[in-house]
Each structure stands twice: as structure tokens, then as C-alpha cells.
Amino acid sequence: MITENLTRINATLRDGVRLVAVSKTKPVEDILEAYAAGQRIFGENYATELRDKHAVLPEDIQWHFIGHVQSKQLKYYIDFVSMIHGVDSVEHLIDIDHAAAKAGRVVDCLLQIHVAQEETKFGFLPEELSDIESRISNLEHVRICGVMGMATNTADRERVRRDFRTIKQLFDTLKAGPFAGHEEFREISMGMSHDYGIAMEEGSTLVRVGSAIFGERNYGNKNKEV
């Protein structure tokens, strides 16, 4: 099933769009099946789960941390993570910079933008981004590679489209302003299993797809991380 799902999804990806297979709560065997089918980028939400999977899975996997950043848990993945998607504050960028410095690395990060009409989602508000580059210009161990955002959780597809379009417009503003000349600033992470098609139409370069690849998740035995 996983192989077939990946084949079907990859056939729908637009040029320049990369697939992040969201493997949170899924067993190593499922990830290995996806790996055997050619998938190399995997996304995890939980720090210790990411640490444990990295320890036993192929070294050429590119691990993306897509969960809410908690500074005290950076130690579990800072040594190997390829990209951190959901950086929602300058304070977290500073903490990532310090942890990456200790690890002797420069870590790619995406600025999480909050446009959804829900208080439960994290991220920078659009008005907080105008001077972001100057606020982090002294950080030497983080590389800002673009933005990440989620649409409002709604069946209204036009609302979803407007949210994605707003994220893309904010990316363009940052690319032309604070991050002008930064060639690495090129990623837009938006879109999940139920809405990645719309996200691609609105400019996404990274889509985070889980249940459409691996099936629905079982959280029954998952210990909540604090």
C-alpha cells in the first residue's frame, strides 16, 4: 500500500515540489518500505521519536522536524536534522543557533507564519516579519531557507486557498525585502494530505504528506512529550 500510495502521489507533484513523507507514530518497517520505494525525505513531529528512528534507519535519509519546536528537546536531533520547519519565534531561532553551534553545524530553518483563523496554530504574525532579518543577523548557525504555514482547518477550499496565497505573498515580500539576495531563501512548506494540491497551485515547494502515504495514525500508545 505504501509503495502504491507514493507512486500515485509522486505522479501528482508539480516540477520543483518535493515530498516530505510524514512518518510520525509510524513504525520503522513502514519507513523502510517508503525508503525502498525511493523516498528520502521524512518528517517527524516528536523529538525523541525522531532521535530513535534516526539511530536505526539508513544514513542518507533527510530528516525534517515539522513539530512545534521546544528548546529543551533540540538536543535530541540538532546533530543530524536536515531542516526545521516550524520555527515560530526569534527566541527559538536563538536557541537553535546556540544548539547548532555546540554541534558544529549550520541548520536550515523555515519561519512559521500564522495566517490560519485558529488560535491553536503557532507562528509569526505577518506584521512581525518586516524587521526579522535584522533581528537575527548575528546568528551564525541557522540558515533561513523560507517559510512554512498551515491553512485554516476547514472544509471551505476557498478559505484554504486564500490562506496559502497569503503565505506565498508573505514569502515574496520577504524574498524582495529582508532576504533579498539570499539564494537559500527559496522554500515554501505548505500543504498536507488533504490540501497539498491546492498548496502546490499556490506556490508550495515542500508538501508534508502523511496519512495519504501511510494510512491513518494511531496515537493510542504515544506518550505525550513535554
N, C-alpha and C positions, 0 to 999 in steps of 0.2 A: 504493500500500500504506500509506504513512504517513498519508494523509488518512483512509483507511478505518479504520485502527487507532485514530486519535484519536477518530473518531466513535463507535466501539464503546466505548472506554474512558470517554469523557465521559458516555456514557449510563449507565454504572455508578456514577458518582460520587454520593455522598450530598450532601445540602444542607450547605453550609458547608465542603466539602472542595475544595481547589484542587490542580490537577495541575502538578507540576514535570516537564517533559519533559527527561530526562537525555540530553544530546546529546554527551557526551564521546566523542572519537575519530571522531565523525560529520562528514561534510563540510558545508560551508556550504549546498550545494544541498538537503540533507535538512532542514536547519533552516528554510530558506526555504519548503519545501513545508509543513512544520508551521505556520509563521507564516501562510502563505496560508490554511490551514485554521482559523485563529483562535487558535492557541496563542501565548501571550505570555510565559509563564514558562519559562525554560530553566535547567537545572542543569549545571554543569561541574565536573570534578574536578581539572583541571590548570591552573595559574595562567597559564602563557604561552599555552596554547591558548585559554583564556578571553579573555585580552587580544587575541589576534589575531582571534578571531571577533567580539568587540565592535567592533573597528575597521571591519568591513566589513558588518555586519548592521544592520537597522533600529534607530533610536534608542529606540523605545518598548518594546523587549524588556526584560523584567525578568530580570537575570542573578542566579542564586543560585549561590554557591560551595558545593559539597557535599563537596569533598575534605578531606583532612587538612590543617589549617592549618599552614603553615610561615612563620615570621615574616619571613624574608628575601624571601619571594615576595609579601607583601602589596602591595608597590609596583606589581605588575602589574595589580591590579584594584580597589584601595581607592578610586579616584576615581569608580567607577561602579557597583560591585556593589550589588544591592538587599538581599541578605541573605546572611549567612554561617551555614551550618547546623552545621558540626562543630567548635564551639569547646569544647575538651576540658580547658582549664586556665585558672586565673586569670592565669598568665603570658601566655598567648596573648591573653586579653582586654585586658591592659595594653598589649601590643604593637599590637593592633588600635586601641585608644584613641589611642595615640601617632600611628600612621599616619593615622587618620581626622582627628585634629586638624590635622596638616600639610596634609591635603586640604581642610580646612574643612567637614567633613561629620560627621553622626552616622549610624553604620552599625548596622543591625538585625542582631542575632546570636541564635542559639539555643544553649543549653547542651547539649552532647552527653553523654548518660548511658550508662554502661556497665552493661548488665544481661545481655548475652549470655554464654553459657558458652564463651567463646573468648578466649584471651589476645591474639589479633591485633587485636581491636577496641579503639578508644580511647574515652575519656570519663571524666566524673566518676563515682566510685563514689557510691552513694546516701548514704553517711554523710558525704561531703564537701560536701553541699549545704545542710546546716542553717544555716550562717552565711554563705552565699555572697553575699547582698545586702550585708551589712556589709563584706565584703572588697573589694567593687567599687564601693562607694557614692561614691567620689571620682572615678570615671571619667565624664567628661562627653561623650565622643564615641562611646560604644556604648550601644545600647538593647537590653536583653534582652527578647525577644519571645516566649520559650517554650523548649521543649526539643526535642531530636532524639535518636533512638535506633534501633538495629538489633536485630532478633531473632537468636537463635542460628541458625546456618546448619545446618538440619536438616530432614528430611522429616516430622518429628513436628509436626503442625499444632497440637496442644495445647500443646507447648512454645513454639511461636511465639506463640500466643495469650497464654500466661502472661507472656511477655516484654513484649509490647505492653501488657498490662494493668498490669504493674508500672510501665512508663514513664508511663502515664496516671495511676496513683496517685501517683507522684512529682510529676508536674505539678500535680495537685490539691493536694498538700501544700505545694508552693512557692507556688501561687496563693493559698492560705489563710494562708500564713505569711510568708516573706521578701518575697514580691512582692504581698502583699495591697494592693489599691488601685491597682496598676499596670495600667491598662486595656490597655496594649500587650502585656501578658503573656498571650497567648491562642493561640499556635500550638503544635501538636504534630506534628512531622515524623517520620513513621514509615510504613513500607510501601514495597515496591518491586514490580517486575513480577510476581513470583511470590507475593507475600503481601499486596498492598495491600488486598485485600478484607477480610482479617482485621483489618488495621490500622484500616480505617475503622470496622469494627464495634466496635473497642476505643477509638475516640475521636480518630483522626488527623484533622488539618485540612490537612496537606500530604502528598501522596504523591509519591514520586520514582520515576518510571516511565521506563525507557529501552528495553530490548530489546523490550518488548511494543509499542512505538511504531515504533522504527527498525530492528528486527531485531538479530541478534547482532552483537557488536562484533568488529572485527579489530584486535588490539593489535600485529600483527607489525611495523609501521613506526613505532610510537610510542616516542619517546625518553623514557626514564625521567627525571623531574625530580628534582633533588636540592636 
